Structure formats: C-alpha cells, structure tokens
Amino acid sequence: MNRRDFMFGAGFGAVGLAASTPARAKAETAGARGDSRFNVRDFGAKGDGKASDTEAIQRAIDAAAAVQGTVWFPAGTYRCHDLKARAHITLLADPVWIFQGAKAGAVLELDDPNAACLLDVTGAFGVHVHGLLLEGIRKTPKPVHGIFLNNTEKWSHKEDTFVFDDIKVQHFSGHGIYLNRIWLFIIRHSQCFGNGGDGMRIRGWDGFVTDNQFSANGGNGFGCEQVGATVMFTANRVEWNKGYGLYLCGGDDWNVTGNSFDRNWGAGLCCEGTSTLAVTGNVFRRCGKDSNQLAEGEKSCQVRLKGVRGLAMTGNTCLAGRDDGGKGLYTPQVGFILEKLSYSVISSNTLYRGFMQEMVVDLGGHGEGFVLKDNVGCPMK
C-alpha cells in the first residue's frame, strides 16, 4: 500500500484533497497518477507522430512544476515546439538512442520550422532532461535550436544547474544545445548529431561535459561564444564536425582530458585567447579534413593555439589519416600551429605518423615563459 492509498483508506482523503494545489487537482482530473510522476498521455498527448502534442505536454510540465515532479514520456513520437521547461522538474523517458540518425524510444519531434527551439530551459533552474531524443528539421527559415537557454539580455540571478543525461539531439538547423549565458550545467552520456550549427554551444561557465559524442555537426562539435570558462571536458568523442572539434575563445580554467578528436574539418582543438588550461591524454586523429574555410586555411592541423596563456599541454598523441574506407586526402598537413603563447608548456606529446608535412608550425610572437620541447613525431608516408 502506498502512502496515498493509506491516507484515503484511513479516512484522510478530505485532508489530502484540501491540501492539493490547483495544478495538482487538474492533474488528478486529467488522470495523472497521485504521486509526483505525470504521464503526458494522461494530459492528452498522442505520441503518434501526427498530432500536435505541444499543448498537452505543456500542461503536464506545468502540473509537474507545482510539486517539482517528473514528466514521463512513454515511447512514441510527440510533435511539438517551443516547450517551456519549469524549475526543478525532470523530463524523463527510457533512453534507447543509437548512433547515426535513427529514431527510437520517446521522441520529441519539431513540428514548426518558425519556432525558436524545441525545448526552452530559460529560467528552469535545476531541470533534468533524461532519456529523450529531440528531432529537428534540417532546413528552416531561421536557425532553430534543440535545447535553448535564451538569456539574451542578462545572466541568470543564480546557478542554472541543468542536467542533460542520456539524451540525443539531432538534425536541428541551429545548434543542438545552445546555452546562452549559462551558469553551471552537466551533460553526460549524450549525443549531439547532425545539427546545422554546433553540436553544443555555450556562453558561460561552470560545466561538466563527460562521456558524450559530438558528431557530424555543421559547425563545431562543442563551441564557445565570446567566453567559456571553468569546464571539465572529459572522455568525449568529437568527430566529423565541419568546424573545429572543440573551439575555445576567451575564458579560462579548462581541463581537456582523455578525449578523442577524430576527422574534424578544422583542428581537433582550437584555442584563442584562453588562459589557464590543461590539455592532457587526448587523441587527435585525422583532423583537418578540409580547413579552407577556417583560420588555418589550407595548412590543416591537429591543434591550433593562439594568444593562449597558462597552458599545460602534455601526454597527447596524434595520427594522420583519411576518410573511412580508404577515401579522401590524408590530413592534416601540420601537427600543431602555435602563435603568441606565454607562460605555457607544450611537451612530451607524440606525433608518430601524426602529420603530412611539418610537426610544428611556430608563427612566433610568444611572450615570457613559453616552453616547447621533448615532442616527438614523424610524418605519415
């Protein structure tokens, strides 16, 4: 017997109903369970891939918000747009996503090419999104994002504390996940795939990015806008993105550890104006697939560093290569491109068959405390 059954069985039902909030009462009327989990089907969502489920899902979200509860999505395809998340709720489904573009499990599918996003998390402090697949529209009149923190004017007044876990965000014309002026977030065990912009873009700080795939996006795998700071970027696979794998501009305090950067069009890692970062134990493989439209131009590279201060880059390894199936050009031309570094150490990295022409291109302009030594490698032949 659960607590609710006990209360009604003991004659306390009137007390329980009197204490209900209007939103909770509305949820009961809609057929939701009497605990903190709210099934979107009980609010009228069809999940048949045909009907518009935006209003029904929003009702479930608002009801859950009244008790800081969970919105449950059974398997199905829910066509919707501009859903407004609320503070301290969880959007939950059984995670079943697989690689590439397949759809399975509980899918939120964008149904309006003129929307701003599929899920708006602005002001939704402490929201958790778990197990959902977010499906976009590849071509729209303007960029549409998958998950969007829309702080265009000012920062949040407290930590946003988002958690995205076991989700897949794919095929949006904008960024898969765009957190504008973010303050504390976690993304893990997730995939941003085939989006028109970056797989994930942030402007902000305090992030944990762990065990994710950022694959085949039209921009960077993971990118920063104006500033990105205090982020642990660990054990991610960042591959086949048409910009850089990981792009850092401005900001400080990055730990980039144990990642695989593979076959990105630009450098696997590009840092400009960043300070105080550790880059350790990463693998850079076949990057620089086609960097003509990027800063390095035809001189493709595995890693590009400009205007960086306080860098420790050690224990990384690089390998040149070409497309799967033995197709395409071998890249990159260069291992590292370096410019205007200070108080930075680049040492003990291995580039065995890690480039086609030069191990390091040093463009100079370095300040005090720059050390480049004990790196070993040879070209791919």
C-alpha positions in Angstrom: 0.0 0.0 0.0 1.4 3.3 -1.0 1.1 6.5 1.1 -1.7 7.9 -0.9 -3.8 4.6 -0.6 -3.1 4.6 3.1 -4.3 8.1 3.6 -7.6 7.5 1.7 -8.1 4.2 3.3 -7.7 5.7 6.8 -10.3 8.4 6.1 -7.8 11.2 5.5 -8.9 11.7 1.9 -10.6 15.0 2.6 -7.4 16.4 4.1 -5.3 15.2 1.2 -7.7 16.9 -1.3 -7.8 20.1 0.6 -4.0 20.3 0.6 -3.8 19.8 -3.2 -2.7 22.7 -5.3 -5.0 23.7 -8.3 -2.4 22.4 -10.7 -2.3 19.1 -8.8 -6.1 18.8 -8.8 -6.0 19.5 -12.5 -3.5 16.7 -12.9 -5.7 14.3 -11.0 -8.7 15.2 -13.2 -6.6 14.5 -16.2 -5.9 11.1 -15.0 -2.3 11.5 -13.8 -1.1 9.3 -11.0 -1.3 10.5 -7.5 2.4 10.7 -6.9 5.0 13.1 -8.5 5.1 11.5 -11.9 2.9 12.9 -14.7 2.3 10.9 -17.8 2.0 13.1 -20.9 -0.6 10.7 -22.3 -2.9 11.5 -19.3 -2.9 15.1 -20.4 -3.9 14.3 -24.0 -0.6 13.8 -25.8 -1.0 11.2 -28.6 2.6 10.4 -29.4 1.6 9.1 -32.8 3.9 11.2 -34.9 0.9 13.0 -36.5 -1.0 15.1 -33.9 0.4 18.3 -32.4 1.2 17.5 -28.7 2.6 20.9 -27.7 -0.3 22.0 -25.5 -0.8 18.6 -23.9 2.9 18.3 -23.0 3.0 21.8 -21.6 0.0 21.0 -19.4 1.9 18.1 -18.0 5.0 20.2 -17.5 3.1 22.9 -15.6 1.4 20.3 -13.4 4.7 18.7 -12.5 6.2 22.1 -11.7 3.6 22.6 -8.9 5.1 19.7 -7.0 8.7 19.7 -8.5 7.8 16.4 -10.1 8.6 14.3 -13.2 7.0 14.4 -16.6 7.0 10.9 -18.1 7.1 10.2 -21.8 6.2 6.7 -22.9 7.7 5.6 -26.2 6.3 7.4 -29.1 6.8 10.4 -31.4 5.5 13.7 -29.9 5.3 16.5 -32.4 5.8 19.8 -30.6 7.7 23.1 -30.4 8.8 25.8 -28.0 8.1 23.7 -24.9 8.7 25.8 -21.8 10.5 23.8 -19.1 9.9 24.8 -15.5 12.2 24.9 -12.5 13.1 21.7 -10.5 11.3 19.2 -12.7 12.5 16.2 -14.7 11.6 15.3 -18.2 12.0 11.5 -18.3 11.9 8.7 -20.8 13.6 5.3 -21.2 16.9 6.0 -23.0 17.2 4.0 -26.2 19.0 6.3 -28.7 21.5 4.7 -31.1 24.2 6.1 -33.4 23.6 8.0 -36.6 20.1 9.3 -37.4 17.8 6.6 -36.2 14.8 7.4 -34.0 13.6 5.2 -31.2 12.0 5.4 -27.8 10.4 8.7 -26.7 11.0 11.3 -29.5 10.2 15.0 -29.3 9.9 16.0 -32.9 9.9 19.6 -34.0 6.7 20.5 -35.9 7.2 24.2 -36.5 10.0 25.5 -38.7 9.5 29.0 -37.4 9.9 28.1 -33.7 12.8 29.4 -31.7 13.6 25.9 -30.3 12.0 22.6 -29.3 12.7 22.9 -25.6 13.2 26.3 -23.8 15.0 25.9 -20.5 15.3 29.7 -19.7 14.6 30.2 -16.0 14.1 26.4 -15.5 16.6 26.2 -12.6 17.5 22.6 -11.7 15.7 21.0 -14.7 16.8 17.4 -15.6 16.3 16.0 -19.1 16.8 12.3 -19.2 16.4 9.7 -21.9 14.7 11.8 -24.6 15.5 12.0 -28.3 15.0 15.5 -29.7 14.5 15.5 -33.5 14.7 18.7 -35.5 14.1 20.0 -39.0 17.2 20.3 -41.1 16.2 23.3 -43.2 14.2 26.1 -41.7 13.7 29.9 -42.5 15.9 30.7 -39.4 18.1 28.7 -37.1 16.0 26.6 -34.7 17.8 25.1 -31.7 17.1 21.8 -29.9 17.5 22.9 -26.3 17.8 26.7 -25.7 18.8 28.8 -22.8 17.7 32.2 -24.1 19.4 34.7 -21.7 19.9 37.3 -24.4 19.9 40.3 -22.1 21.5 39.3 -18.8 22.8 36.4 -16.8 20.5 34.3 -14.5 20.3 35.5 -10.9 21.5 32.2 -9.6 23.1 28.9 -10.9 21.0 27.3 -13.7 22.1 23.8 -12.7 20.9 21.9 -15.7 21.5 18.2 -16.1 21.2 16.6 -19.5 21.7 12.8 -19.3 21.3 10.0 -21.9 19.7 12.3 -24.5 20.2 12.7 -28.2 19.7 16.0 -30.0 19.8 15.8 -33.8 19.0 17.4 -37.1 18.3 21.0 -35.9 19.1 23.8 -38.3 20.6 25.8 -35.4 22.7 24.4 -32.5 21.8 21.1 -31.0 22.1 22.6 -27.5 22.6 26.4 -27.1 23.2 27.7 -23.6 23.4 31.5 -23.8 24.8 32.9 -20.5 24.9 29.6 -18.7 25.9 29.3 -15.1 26.5 25.6 -14.1 25.5 22.7 -16.2 26.1 19.0 -16.7 25.8 17.0 -19.9 26.8 13.3 -19.9 26.2 10.1 -21.8 24.6 12.1 -24.6 24.9 12.7 -28.3 24.6 15.9 -30.4 24.4 14.7 -34.0 24.0 16.2 -37.4 22.9 19.7 -36.4 23.4 22.7 -38.7 25.3 24.7 -36.1 27.4 23.5 -33.3 26.6 20.2 -31.6 26.6 22.2 -28.4 27.4 25.9 -27.9 27.8 27.8 -24.6 28.5 31.3 -23.4 29.2 31.0 -19.7 30.9 28.8 -17.2 30.9 26.0 -14.6 30.3 22.9 -16.8 30.9 19.2 -16.6 30.9 17.6 -20.1 31.6 13.9 -19.8 31.2 10.7 -22.0 29.4 12.4 -24.9 29.5 12.2 -28.7 29.5 15.4 -30.7 29.3 14.1 -34.2 28.8 15.3 -37.8 27.6 18.8 -36.9 27.7 21.7 -39.4 29.7 23.9 -37.0 32.0 22.9 -34.1 31.4 19.8 -32.1 31.5 21.9 -29.0 31.9 25.6 -29.2 32.1 28.8 -27.1 30.7 32.1 -27.9 32.6 35.1 -26.6 33.6 33.3 -23.4 33.7 29.8 -22.0 35.2 29.1 -18.6 35.6 26.6 -15.8 34.7 23.5 -17.7 35.7 19.9 -17.3 35.7 18.4 -20.8 36.4 14.7 -20.3 36.2 11.4 -22.2 34.2 12.7 -25.1 34.3 11.6 -28.7 34.3 14.7 -31.0 34.3 13.7 -34.7 33.4 14.7 -38.3 32.3 18.2 -37.4 32.6 20.8 -40.2 34.2 23.4 -37.9 36.6 22.6 -35.0 36.2 19.7 -32.7 36.4 21.8 -29.6 36.6 25.6 -30.0 37.5 27.8 -27.0 37.7 31.5 -27.1 38.4 33.8 -24.2 37.7 32.4 -20.8 39.9 30.3 -18.5 40.1 27.2 -16.4 39.5 24.4 -18.8 40.5 20.7 -18.2 40.5 18.9 -21.5 41.4 15.3 -20.7 41.0 11.9 -22.2 39.0 12.9 -25.3 39.1 11.5 -28.9 39.1 14.2 -31.7 38.6 12.4 -35.0 38.3 13.7 -38.6 37.0 17.2 -37.9 37.2 19.6 -40.8 39.3 22.0 -38.7 41.7 21.4 -35.8 40.5 18.9 -33.2 41.2 21.6 -30.6 41.3 25.4 -31.4 42.0 27.8 -28.6 42.1 31.6 -29.0 42.7 34.0 -26.1 42.1 31.3 -23.5 44.1 31.1 -20.2 44.8 28.5 -17.5 44.0 25.2 -19.2 45.3 21.7 -19.1 45.2 19.6 -22.2 46.3 16.0 -21.3 45.9 12.5 -22.5 43.9 13.2 -25.7 44.0 11.5 -29.1 43.9 13.7 -32.2 43.3 11.6 -35.3 42.8 12.6 -38.9 41.7 16.2 -38.1 42.0 19.0 -40.7 39.8 17.2 -43.2 39.0 20.5 -45.0 40.1 23.6 -43.2 39.9 26.0 -46.2 37.1 28.0 -44.6 38.7 28.2 -41.2 41.5 30.3 -39.8 44.3 27.9 -40.7 43.3 27.8 -44.3 45.0 25.1 -46.4 47.6 24.4 -43.7 45.4 22.0 -41.8 46.4 20.9 -38.3 45.5 18.7 -35.3 45.8 21.5 -32.7 45.7 25.3 -33.2 46.7 27.7 -30.3 46.7 31.4 -30.5 47.1 34.0 -27.7 46.9 31.4 -25.0 48.3 31.9 -21.5 48.9 29.4 -18.7 48.7 26.3 -20.8 50.0 22.8 -19.8 49.7 20.6 -22.9 51.3 17.2 -22.4 50.9 13.5 -23.0 48.7 13.8 -26.1 49.1 11.7 -29.2 48.3 12.4 -32.9 47.8 10.3 -36.0 47.2 11.5 -39.6 44.8 9.7 -41.9 41.9 9.9 -44.4 38.3 9.1 -44.7 36.9 5.7 -43.7 37.2 3.1 -46.4 40.5 4.5 -47.6 39.0 7.5 -49.3 39.8 11.2 -49.3 43.0 13.1 -48.7 45.4 12.3 -45.9 45.4 15.1 -43.3 46.5 17.2 -41.5 49.5 18.9 -43.1 50.7 20.1 -39.7 50.7 18.7 -36.1 50.5 22.0 -34.1 50.1 25.6 -35.2 51.3 27.9 -32.4 51.2 31.7 -32.1 51.5 34.3 -29.3 51.7 31.9 -26.4 53.0 32.8 -22.9 53.6 31.0 -19.6 52.8 27.8 -21.5 54.4 24.4 -21.7 54.0 22.1 -24.7 56.0 19.0 -24.1 56.1 15.2 -24.2 53.5 14.8 -26.9 53.8 12.1 -29.6 53.0 12.6 -33.2 54.1 9.3 -34.7 52.7 9.5 -38.3 50.8 12.4 -36.9 51.1 14.9 -39.8 51.8 15.0 -43.5 54.5 17.8 -43.8 55.5 19.5 -40.5 55.2 18.6 -36.9 55.0 22.2 -35.6 54.4 25.5 -37.4 55.5 28.2 -35.0 54.2 31.6 -36.1 56.1 33.3 -33.2 55.1 36.4 -31.2 55.4 34.5 -27.9 55.7 36.2 -24.6 57.6 35.2 -21.4 57.6 31.7 -20.1 56.9 29.8 -23.3 58.4 26.2 -23.4 58.2 23.9 -26.4 60.3 20.8 -26.0 60.5 17.0 -26.0 57.8 16.4 -28.5 58.5 13.6 -30.9 56.9 12.5 -34.2 57.3 11.7 -37.9 55.1 12.3 -41.0 52.7 9.9 -42.5 54.2 8.3 -45.6 
